[in-house]
Amino acid sequence: MSAIAKPEEAKPPSPAPSSPRQKKAYAIDTELVYTESSDQYRSSSVPIYQTATFKQDSLTNMGEYDYTRSGNPTRSHLERHMAKIMNASRALAVSSGMTAMDVIARLLKPGDEVIAGDDLYGGTNRLLKYLSTNQNIKVKHVDTTNNAAVEAVLSPNTRMVLLESPTNPLIKIVDIRGLTAAAHKRNPNAIVVVDNTMMSPLLMSPLDLGADIVYESGTKYLSGHHDIMAGVIAVNSLELGEQLFFTINASGCGLSPFDSWLLLRGVKTLAVRLEKQQSNAELIAAFLEGAGFKVRYPGLKSHPGYDLHWSMARGAGAVLSLETGSVEVSERIVEATRIWGISVSFGCVNSLISMPCKMSHASIDPKTRAERDFPEDLIRLCVGIENPYDLIEDLKIALVKAEVVTIDDEGNIHKKA
């Protein structure tokens, strides 16, 4: 674990329940559902403490909570639960995935250096661009699938290394374990941050691979229904956790009580949702690859990062992308689908389809996308829990309408040259 510099200003203590009482004792799918609560009535569902303030016994006998911005029993219960399933010493819940990244970025000071991937979520790229333009943070984008390329730019000034695996949306695989070790060797004070939204705690535990900070957009798989915005940060260093809490408390971006309750409810069904989504994705990826498309999905043995991915993860996830060779063709396919909703984001029980260059990653300018070998025709599929054969049939119809394939009398699909 890298050493963390102490901030100059003293921090108020955070509510004790935001640290877990115990590490995992059962399999992950059991732990997702099994929660412990100190509720006086032993409620099966943790109560929603929908209050801004808490009354105190006296001026000299202050209780554990005083103001929901600083701590709330419902949020603390969620944070305990998330720390347990993320194999963390502490978890913190905030108002969105990008809020989580913003809180983490406030560990940086002018002149610090950040190394990030050349394929990462568009919102993360936008925040890094802002930091480099306005706050004198030096950001270096590099192909994080190439360990040697990352090691070549690591320096004693490297304060943070930001990783995704699989990357979004090119589904590239990153050696989290190897890069974490390299970063800490080059600079013991470097902080390795992993965005684990694509995998969720069910499929990967980056803290176990050596990462210092893991964060996820709770809007995606953790919630599963795209009805809330949320973010979760997890750490094993309690000192680092206090630094992050200080920012959350000072800025007031902690997750609201009601959204904390909704997120906890969503987490309990993560295993059944994602297992179904993943099995659907495997069938769809195989169908598209069999139809002659270049498919990016770590569940396919044709994926160049297949072995590396499975050395770190417990599943392939439910996001895949494909290339058609033509932007116009990709547009026709996307707009011809019916079950697949045209939308950004992923992790929902509903299947979604998008063209990242026109949607989630449109904030990355075309010149930068070209420099990073980002296919403009890329289609991203975020697989839901519907019947997989309905999803495949909907894709078949879209492919025919887009004049990409033909189907013979026996129902076999043939990709046009």
C-alpha positions as CSV (number, residue, x, y, z in Angstrom):
1,M,0.0,0.0,0.0
2,S,1.4,3.4,-0.9
3,A,2.1,6.0,1.7
4,I,-0.4,8.8,1.8
5,A,0.5,12.4,2.7
6,K,-1.6,13.9,5.5
7,P,-3.5,17.1,4.6
8,E,-2.5,20.2,6.5
9,E,-6.0,20.8,7.9
10,A,-7.3,18.6,10.7
11,K,-10.4,16.5,9.8
12,P,-13.5,15.8,11.9
13,P,-14.1,12.2,12.6
14,S,-16.6,10.4,10.3
15,P,-19.4,8.2,11.6
16,A,-18.1,4.9,12.9
17,P,-20.6,2.7,11.0
18,S,-19.0,3.6,7.7
19,S,-16.3,1.1,8.5
20,P,-17.4,-2.6,8.2
21,R,-17.7,-4.8,11.3
22,Q,-16.4,-7.8,9.6
23,K,-14.9,-9.1,6.3
24,K,-16.7,-11.4,4.0
25,A,-17.6,-14.8,5.6
26,Y,-19.6,-16.2,2.7
27,A,-19.6,-16.5,-1.1
28,I,-20.0,-13.1,-2.9
29,D,-23.6,-13.9,-4.0
30,T,-24.6,-14.6,-0.4
31,E,-22.8,-11.5,0.9
32,L,-24.6,-9.3,-1.6
33,V,-27.9,-10.2,0.0
34,Y,-26.9,-10.8,3.6
35,T,-26.8,-7.5,5.6
36,E,-26.5,-6.7,9.3
37,S,-28.4,-3.8,10.8
38,S,-28.5,-2.2,14.3
39,D,-32.1,-1.1,13.7
40,Q,-33.9,-1.2,17.1
41,Y,-36.9,-3.0,15.5
42,R,-34.7,-5.5,13.5
43,S,-36.3,-4.5,10.2
44,S,-35.5,-6.6,7.2
45,S,-35.1,-3.5,5.1
46,V,-32.9,-0.8,6.6
47,P,-35.0,2.3,7.5
48,I,-34.7,5.5,5.5
49,Y,-33.6,8.2,7.8
50,Q,-35.0,11.1,5.7
51,T,-33.8,13.8,7.9
52,A,-31.3,16.7,7.5
53,T,-30.4,17.0,11.2
54,F,-30.3,15.0,14.4
55,K,-31.1,16.2,17.9
56,Q,-28.5,16.0,20.5
57,D,-28.8,15.1,24.2
58,S,-26.9,18.2,25.3
59,L,-24.1,20.4,24.3
60,T,-21.6,18.1,25.9
61,N,-23.2,14.8,24.9
62,M,-23.2,14.8,21.1
63,G,-24.5,11.7,19.3
64,E,-22.9,9.9,16.4
65,Y,-24.8,11.9,13.8
66,D,-25.5,15.6,13.7
67,Y,-26.1,16.5,10.1
68,T,-26.8,14.3,7.1
69,R,-24.2,15.9,4.9
70,S,-21.6,14.5,7.4
71,G,-23.3,11.2,8.0
72,N,-26.6,9.4,7.9
73,P,-27.5,6.0,9.3
74,T,-29.0,4.8,6.0
75,R,-25.9,5.8,4.1
76,S,-23.6,4.3,6.8
77,H,-25.5,1.0,6.5
78,L,-24.9,1.1,2.7
79,E,-21.2,2.0,3.1
80,R,-20.7,-0.9,5.6
81,H,-22.3,-3.3,3.2
82,M,-20.3,-2.0,0.2
83,A,-17.0,-2.2,2.1
84,K,-17.7,-5.8,2.9
85,I,-18.5,-6.9,-0.7
86,M,-15.7,-4.8,-2.2
87,N,-13.1,-6.4,0.2
88,A,-12.4,-2.9,1.6
89,S,-11.6,-1.4,4.9
90,R,-13.9,1.5,4.1
91,A,-16.4,2.5,1.5
92,L,-18.0,5.9,0.8
93,A,-21.2,6.6,-1.1
94,V,-21.6,9.8,-3.2
95,S,-24.0,11.3,-5.6
96,S,-22.7,9.8,-8.9
97,G,-19.9,7.9,-10.4
98,M,-18.3,11.1,-11.7
99,T,-18.7,12.6,-8.3
100,A,-16.6,9.7,-7.0
101,M,-13.9,10.4,-9.6
102,D,-14.0,14.2,-8.7
103,V,-13.6,13.4,-5.0
104,I,-10.6,11.2,-5.8
105,A,-9.1,13.9,-8.1
106,R,-9.1,16.3,-5.2
107,L,-6.2,14.3,-3.8
108,L,-4.1,15.9,-6.5
109,K,-2.2,19.2,-6.3
110,P,-1.0,21.5,-9.0
111,G,2.1,20.0,-10.7
112,D,1.1,16.4,-9.9
113,E,1.2,13.9,-12.8
114,V,-1.6,11.5,-13.7
115,I,-1.3,8.5,-16.0
116,A,-4.5,7.4,-17.6
117,G,-5.6,5.1,-20.4
118,D,-6.1,6.1,-24.0
119,D,-9.5,4.3,-23.9
120,L,-11.7,5.4,-20.9
121,Y,-15.1,6.7,-20.2
122,G,-15.8,10.0,-21.9
123,G,-16.8,11.7,-18.7
124,T,-13.6,10.7,-17.0
125,N,-11.7,12.0,-20.1
126,R,-13.6,15.3,-19.8
127,L,-12.7,15.7,-16.1
128,L,-9.0,15.0,-16.8
129,K,-9.0,17.5,-19.6
130,Y,-10.4,20.1,-17.2
131,L,-7.8,19.4,-14.6
132,S,-5.0,19.6,-17.1
133,T,-6.3,22.9,-18.6
134,N,-7.3,24.7,-15.4
135,Q,-5.5,23.2,-12.5
136,N,-2.0,22.5,-13.8
137,I,-2.4,18.7,-13.4
138,K,-0.2,16.9,-15.9
139,V,-2.2,14.2,-17.6
140,K,-0.5,11.5,-19.8
141,H,-2.7,9.2,-21.8
142,V,-1.1,5.9,-22.7
143,D,-2.1,2.5,-23.9
144,T,-2.6,0.8,-20.5
145,T,-2.8,-2.6,-22.1
146,N,1.0,-2.2,-22.8
147,N,2.8,-2.5,-19.5
148,A,6.1,-1.4,-21.1
149,A,4.4,1.8,-22.4
150,V,3.1,2.6,-19.0
151,E,6.4,1.9,-17.3
152,A,8.2,4.2,-19.7
153,V,6.1,7.2,-18.6
154,L,6.1,6.4,-14.8
155,S,8.2,8.9,-12.9
156,P,8.8,10.0,-9.3
157,N,6.2,12.8,-10.1
158,T,3.5,10.3,-10.9
159,R,0.9,10.9,-8.2
160,M,-2.0,8.9,-9.7
161,V,-2.5,6.0,-12.2
162,L,-6.1,5.7,-13.4
163,L,-7.1,2.3,-14.9
164,E,-10.2,0.6,-16.4
165,S,-10.4,-3.1,-17.3
166,P,-12.2,-3.9,-19.5
167,T,-11.9,-0.4,-20.9
168,N,-14.9,1.5,-22.1
169,P,-15.9,1.1,-24.9
170,L,-13.1,-0.7,-26.7
171,I,-13.2,-3.6,-24.2
172,K,-9.4,-3.8,-23.8
173,I,-7.9,-5.7,-20.9
174,V,-5.4,-4.1,-18.5
175,D,-2.9,-5.9,-16.2
176,I,-4.1,-4.2,-13.0
177,R,-1.8,-6.3,-10.8
178,G,1.3,-5.7,-12.9
179,L,0.8,-2.0,-13.4
180,T,0.0,-1.4,-9.7
181,A,3.2,-3.1,-8.7
182,A,5.2,-1.0,-11.3
183,A,3.6,2.2,-10.2
184,H,4.3,1.6,-6.5
185,K,7.9,0.6,-7.3
186,R,8.5,3.8,-9.3
187,N,6.9,6.0,-6.7
188,P,5.7,4.6,-3.3
189,N,3.4,7.6,-3.0
190,A,1.6,6.9,-6.2
191,I,-2.1,6.1,-5.9
192,V,-3.5,3.5,-8.3
193,V,-7.2,4.1,-9.0
194,V,-9.4,1.5,-10.7
195,D,-12.8,2.2,-12.2
196,N,-14.5,-1.2,-11.7
197,T,-18.0,-0.2,-13.0
198,M,-17.8,-2.6,-15.9
199,M,-17.2,-5.6,-13.7
200,S,-18.9,-4.7,-10.4
201,P,-17.8,-6.4,-7.1
202,L,-19.5,-9.6,-8.3
203,L,-16.9,-10.2,-11.1
204,M,-13.7,-8.5,-9.9
205,S,-12.1,-7.1,-6.7
206,P,-9.3,-4.7,-7.8
207,L,-8.3,-4.0,-4.2
208,D,-7.2,-7.6,-4.0
209,L,-5.0,-6.9,-7.1
210,G,-3.2,-4.2,-5.3
211,A,-5.1,-1.1,-6.2
212,D,-5.3,1.8,-3.7
213,I,-8.7,3.1,-4.6
214,V,-11.6,1.5,-6.4
215,Y,-14.7,3.3,-7.5
216,E,-17.9,2.5,-9.3
217,S,-20.9,4.2,-10.8
218,G,-23.7,2.9,-8.6
219,T,-26.0,4.1,-11.4
220,K,-25.0,1.0,-13.4
221,Y,-24.8,-2.6,-12.2
222,L,-25.0,-1.9,-8.5
223,S,-28.4,-0.3,-8.8
224,G,-29.4,-2.1,-12.0
225,H,-32.5,-0.2,-13.0
226,H,-31.2,3.3,-14.0
227,D,-33.5,5.0,-11.5
228,I,-30.8,6.6,-9.4
229,M,-27.5,8.4,-9.7
230,A,-24.8,7.1,-7.3
231,G,-21.1,6.4,-6.9
232,V,-19.1,4.3,-4.5
233,I,-15.5,4.7,-3.5
234,A,-13.6,1.9,-1.6
235,V,-10.2,1.8,0.0
236,N,-8.1,-0.3,2.3
237,S,-6.1,2.6,3.8
238,L,-8.2,4.1,6.6
239,E,-6.0,7.3,6.4
240,L,-6.8,7.6,2.7
241,G,-10.5,7.0,3.5
242,E,-10.4,9.9,6.0
243,Q,-8.9,12.2,3.3
244,L,-11.7,11.2,0.9
245,F,-14.4,11.6,3.6
246,F,-13.1,15.1,4.4
247,T,-13.8,16.2,0.8
248,I,-17.2,14.5,0.7
249,N,-18.2,16.2,4.0
250,A,-16.8,19.6,3.0
251,S,-18.5,19.6,-0.4
252,G,-21.7,17.9,0.6
253,C,-21.8,15.3,-2.1
254,G,-22.6,12.3,0.1
255,L,-25.4,10.1,-1.3
256,S,-28.9,11.0,0.0
257,P,-30.7,8.7,2.4
258,F,-33.4,7.7,-0.1
259,D,-30.9,7.0,-2.9
260,S,-28.8,5.1,-0.4
261,W,-31.8,2.9,0.4
262,L,-32.5,2.3,-3.3
263,L,-28.9,1.4,-4.0
264,L,-28.7,-1.0,-1.2
265,R,-31.9,-2.6,-2.5
266,G,-30.4,-2.9,-6.0
267,V,-27.1,-4.4,-4.7
268,K,-29.0,-7.3,-3.2
269,T,-30.1,-8.5,-6.7
270,L,-26.8,-7.9,-8.4
271,A,-25.9,-11.5,-8.7
272,V,-29.1,-12.7,-10.3
273,R,-29.2,-9.8,-12.7
274,L,-25.6,-9.8,-13.8
275,E,-25.5,-13.6,-14.2
276,K,-28.4,-13.4,-16.5
277,Q,-27.0,-10.4,-18.4
278,Q,-23.7,-12.2,-18.8
279,S,-25.1,-15.4,-20.1
280,N,-27.2,-13.3,-22.6
281,A,-24.0,-11.4,-23.6
282,E,-22.1,-14.6,-24.3
283,L,-24.8,-15.9,-26.7
284,I,-25.0,-12.5,-28.4
285,A,-21.3,-12.1,-28.8
286,A,-21.0,-15.6,-30.3
287,F,-23.9,-14.9,-32.7
288,L,-22.3,-11.6,-33.9
289,E,-18.8,-13.2,-34.2
290,G,-20.3,-16.1,-36.1
291,A,-22.0,-13.6,-38.5
292,G,-18.6,-12.2,-39.4
293,F,-18.3,-9.1,-37.3
294,K,-15.3,-8.0,-35.3
295,V,-16.6,-8.4,-31.8
296,R,-14.8,-7.1,-28.6
297,Y,-15.9,-9.2,-25.6
298,P,-13.6,-10.9,-23.0
299,G,-15.8,-14.0,-22.9
300,L,-14.7,-14.9,-26.5
301,K,-11.4,-16.8,-26.8
302,S,-10.6,-14.7,-29.8
303,H,-10.2,-11.7,-27.5
304,P,-6.5,-10.9,-27.3
305,G,-6.8,-10.2,-23.5
306,Y,-8.8,-13.4,-22.8
307,D,-6.2,-15.1,-20.6
308,L,-5.2,-11.9,-18.7
309,H,-8.8,-11.0,-18.0
310,W,-9.7,-14.4,-16.6
311,S,-6.6,-14.3,-14.3
312,M,-8.2,-11.2,-12.6
313,A,-11.9,-11.6,-13.0
314,R,-14.7,-14.0,-12.2
315,G,-16.7,-13.3,-15.4
316,A,-16.8,-11.6,-18.7
317,G,-19.5,-9.1,-17.9
318,A,-22.3,-8.0,-20.2
319,V,-20.9,-5.2,-22.3
320,L,-19.6,-5.8,-25.8
321,S,-18.8,-3.8,-28.9
322,L,-18.6,-4.5,-32.6
323,E,-17.3,-2.9,-35.7
324,T,-19.2,-2.8,-39.0
325,G,-16.7,-1.0,-41.2
326,S,-19.0,1.9,-41.9
327,V,-20.3,4.7,-39.8
328,E,-23.4,4.9,-41.9
329,V,-24.1,1.2,-41.6
330,S,-23.6,1.3,-37.9
331,E,-26.1,4.2,-37.7
332,R,-28.7,2.2,-39.6
333,I,-28.3,-0.8,-37.4
334,V,-28.6,1.1,-34.2
335,E,-31.7,2.9,-35.4
336,A,-33.4,-0.2,-36.7
337,T,-33.4,-2.0,-33.4
338,R,-36.6,-2.2,-31.3
339,I,-35.9,-4.0,-28.1
340,W,-32.5,-2.4,-27.8
341,G,-33.0,1.1,-26.4
342,I,-30.8,3.8,-27.9
343,S,-29.2,5.2,-24.8
344,V,-25.9,5.9,-23.1
345,S,-24.8,4.0,-20.0
346,F,-25.0,0.3,-19.2
347,G,-25.8,-2.0,-16.3
348,C,-29.6,-1.7,-16.6
349,V,-32.0,-4.7,-16.7
350,N,-33.0,-3.3,-20.2
351,S,-30.7,-3.9,-23.1
352,L,-29.2,-0.7,-24.6
353,I,-27.4,0.1,-27.8
354,S,-25.3,3.1,-28.8
355,M,-22.6,4.5,-30.9
356,P,-20.0,5.9,-28.4
357,C,-18.5,8.4,-30.8
358,K,-21.8,10.1,-31.2
359,M,-23.0,9.6,-27.6
360,S,-21.0,8.6,-24.4
361,H,-17.6,9.6,-25.9
362,A,-18.7,12.5,-28.1
363,S,-16.8,14.9,-25.8
364,I,-13.5,13.4,-27.0
365,D,-12.8,15.3,-30.2
366,P,-12.4,13.4,-33.5
367,K,-8.7,14.1,-33.8
368,T,-8.0,12.6,-30.4
369,R,-10.2,9.6,-31.2
370,A,-8.2,9.0,-34.4
371,E,-4.9,9.3,-32.5
372,R,-6.2,6.7,-30.1
373,D,-7.4,4.3,-32.8
374,F,-11.0,4.7,-31.8
375,P,-13.3,3.2,-34.5
376,E,-15.9,5.8,-35.5
377,D,-18.2,2.9,-36.5
378,L,-18.1,1.2,-33.2
379,I,-21.4,0.0,-31.7
380,R,-21.7,-0.8,-28.0
381,L,-24.2,-3.3,-26.8
382,C,-25.1,-3.3,-23.1
383,V,-27.0,-6.5,-22.5
384,G,-30.0,-6.8,-20.3
385,I,-32.1,-9.6,-18.8
386,E,-34.6,-10.1,-21.7
387,N,-34.9,-13.4,-23.5
388,P,-31.6,-13.7,-25.4
389,Y,-33.2,-15.1,-28.5
390,D,-35.5,-12.2,-28.7
391,L,-32.5,-9.9,-28.5
392,I,-30.7,-11.8,-31.2
393,E,-33.8,-11.8,-33.4
394,D,-34.1,-8.1,-33.0
395,L,-30.4,-7.7,-34.0
396,K,-31.0,-9.9,-37.0
397,I,-33.9,-7.8,-38.2
398,A,-31.8,-4.6,-37.7
399,L,-28.9,-6.1,-39.7
400,V,-31.3,-7.1,-42.5
401,K,-32.9,-3.6,-42.5
402,A,-29.4,-2.0,-42.6
403,E,-28.6,-4.2,-45.6
404,V,-25.6,-5.8,-43.8
405,V,-26.7,-9.4,-44.0
406,T,-29.0,-11.7,-45.8
407,I,-30.9,-14.7,-44.3
408,D,-31.4,-17.8,-46.4
409,D,-34.4,-20.1,-46.4
410,E,-33.0,-22.2,-43.6
411,G,-32.6,-19.1,-41.4
412,N,-28.8,-18.9,-41.7
413,I,-27.3,-15.5,-41.7
414,H,-24.8,-14.3,-44.3
415,K,-22.8,-11.1,-44.0
416,K,-22.6,-9.2,-47.2
417,A,-19.1,-8.5,-48.6
